[in-house]
Amino acid sequence: MKNLINLKKVIEEISINEGWLYAKTDIDIEDDAKVFFYSADLNQSPQDELQVRELFFRAGFSPYLSKEDVEDIIENLEQQVELPTIVDYINAIRFYKKHDAFIVM
């Protein structure tokens, strides 16, 4: 399994991650939720890719948001709030996931 990290680390290190953010929860993600980024290896066969995703699914993980979505959520929030807290980020991520729209603070 990939290295599990928490959302605070995702937000702090968004620029070094690639692919999709995987999480065990669907909408009510928490700051201590264990998540990871996954990007398919271009040299991986489609069958290998399916097997990897099946392992994630069996472990209870599913794609949550793309890296680009997370970056956009962070940028939108930081344009509205001078010093957002982890709770602000989590609320913005939850809102986006639930409503497919950016939060307005």
LOPADO-943516 format. One record per residue (C-alpha): residue number from 0; residue in one letter; x, y, z. Coordinates in steps of 0.1 Angstrom, whole numbers, plus 5000, padded with zeros to 4 digits. Layout:
N
PT resi resn   c1   c2   c3
PT  NUM    A    X    Y    Z
...
END
This chain:
105
PT resi resn   c1   c2   c3
PT    0    M 5000 5000 5000
PT    1    K 5012 5035 4994
PT    2    N 5024 5057 5022
PT    3    L 4994 5069 5042
PT    4    I 4994 5106 5052
PT    5    N 4969 5129 5068
PT    6    L 4951 5158 5051
PT    7    K 4973 5184 5067
PT    8    K 5003 5169 5050
PT    9    V 4984 5168 5017
PT   10    I 4977 5205 5019
PT   11    E 5013 5213 5029
PT   12    E 5029 5192 5002
PT   13    I 5003 5194 4974
PT   14    S 5029 5204 4948
PT   15    I 5049 5172 4952
PT   16    N 5020 5148 4947
PT   17    E 5006 5134 4915
PT   18    G 4975 5116 4904
PT   19    W 4944 5111 4926
PT   20    L 4938 5115 4963
PT   21    Y 4925 5082 4977
PT   22    A 4906 5081 5009
PT   23    K 4885 5056 5029
PT   24    T 4857 5080 5035
PT   25    D 4834 5095 5009
PT   26    I 4822 5129 5021
PT   27    D 4830 5134 5058
PT   28    I 4868 5134 5055
PT   29    E 4886 5144 5087
PT   30    D 4920 5160 5093
PT   31    D 4933 5128 5107
PT   32    A 4919 5107 5078
PT   33    K 4946 5085 5063
PT   34    V 4949 5092 5026
PT   35    F 4974 5089 4998
PT   36    F 4980 5100 4962
PT   37    Y 4983 5075 4934
PT   38    S 4993 5079 4898
PT   39    A 4995 5050 4874
PT   40    D 5029 5041 4862
PT   41    L 5030 5047 4824
PT   42    N 5049 5015 4820
PT   43    Q 5022 4995 4839
PT   44    S 5000 4973 4818
PT   45    P 4962 4979 4820
PT   46    Q 4958 4946 4838
PT   47    D 4984 4955 4864
PT   48    E 4967 4989 4869
PT   49    L 4933 4971 4875
PT   50    Q 4950 4948 4900
PT   51    V 4964 4978 4919
PT   52    R 4931 4996 4920
PT   53    E 4914 4964 4932
PT   54    L 4938 4962 4961
PT   55    F 4930 4997 4970
PT   56    F 4893 4990 4968
PT   57    R 4896 4958 4990
PT   58    A 4915 4979 5016
PT   59    G 4885 5003 5016
PT   60    F 4901 5031 4996
PT   61    S 4886 5048 4966
PT   62    P 4895 5079 4944
PT   63    Y 4884 5110 4963
PT   64    L 4896 5140 4943
PT   65    S 4922 5147 4916
PT   66    K 4954 5166 4926
PT   67    E 4942 5194 4903
PT   68    D 4909 5196 4922
PT   69    V 4927 5197 4956
PT   70    E 4950 5225 4943
PT   71    D 4920 5245 4930
PT   72    I 4902 5241 4963
PT   73    I 4933 5253 4982
PT   74    E 4938 5282 4959
PT   75    N 4902 5293 4961
PT   76    L 4901 5292 4999
PT   77    E 4934 5311 5002
PT   78    Q 4920 5338 4980
PT   79    Q 4891 5342 5005
PT   80    V 4908 5336 5039
PT   81    E 4941 5352 5048
PT   82    L 4953 5324 5071
PT   83    P 4931 5293 5067
PT   84    T 4931 5267 5094
PT   85    I 4931 5230 5088
PT   86    V 4894 5231 5096
PT   87    D 4888 5257 5069
PT   88    Y 4906 5234 5043
PT   89    I 4886 5204 5054
PT   90    N 4854 5222 5052
PT   91    A 4863 5235 5017
PT   92    I 4872 5200 5005
PT   93    R 4840 5185 5020
PT   94    F 4819 5213 5004
PT   95    Y 4836 5208 4970
PT   96    K 4831 5170 4971
PT   97    K 4795 5172 4982
PT   98    H 4784 5201 4959
PT   99    D 4809 5200 4931
PT  100    A 4815 5238 4937
PT  101    F 4839 5260 4956
PT  102    I 4830 5271 4991
PT  103    V 4822 5308 4996
PT  104    M 4835 5321 5030
END
